[in-house]
C-alpha cells in the first residue's frame, strides 16, 4: 500500500502541474448581453475598445496583433476587449499561441444579435465616461490609429474633428 501511495503522489503532482499548463475555457468567458453591459460598466473611467473578431477572419488576423502591440504600449490607460464571434477555446489558444495582453471573451448569439454584429472585425470605441463614440467594420490601420488616438488623447482633436469622426463612424 505504501508503494501505491508513493506512485500516486508523483502522478497526482504531474497531473496538477500539467493541468496548470493546459488552456481552460474559463480563460475565455462567454459574454451574453448582460455580461457585456457589466464589462462596459467595469471599464468606466478607462477608454475602451471592444472588437468582435474570429480566428479565421483574414482582416482580424492583421488587426488583433496590432491591438496586442497597442495594448502592450498603452498598458492600463486603455481597455481592449476582444470578443470572438464563434471560436472555441482551442482555436483561440492556437491563434494567440498561449498568451495575449488583450481581455478575450466569446460571444453568445444573443450578444451578437443585440449588438447587430453583421461583419467582422467590428470595433466599438467608448470614451472614459462609457459613452459609445464610434463603430467601425473592417480593418484599416490608419482608421484604427486615428480612432484610438481620439479615444485615448481626446484633447489632441478639436470639437469639429470629433464631430467629423462621429459622423463618419456612427455607432451601431
Secondary structure, DSSP 8 states (H G I E B T S, - for coil): -HHHHHHHHHHHHHHHHHHHHS--GGGS-EE-HHHHHHHHHHTTTSEEEEEEE-TT-HHHHHHHHHHHHHHHHHGGGEEEEEEESS--HHHHHHHHTT--SSEEEEE-HHHHHHTT--SSSEEEEE-TT--EEEEEES--HHHHHHHHHHHH-GGGS-HHHHHHHHHHT---
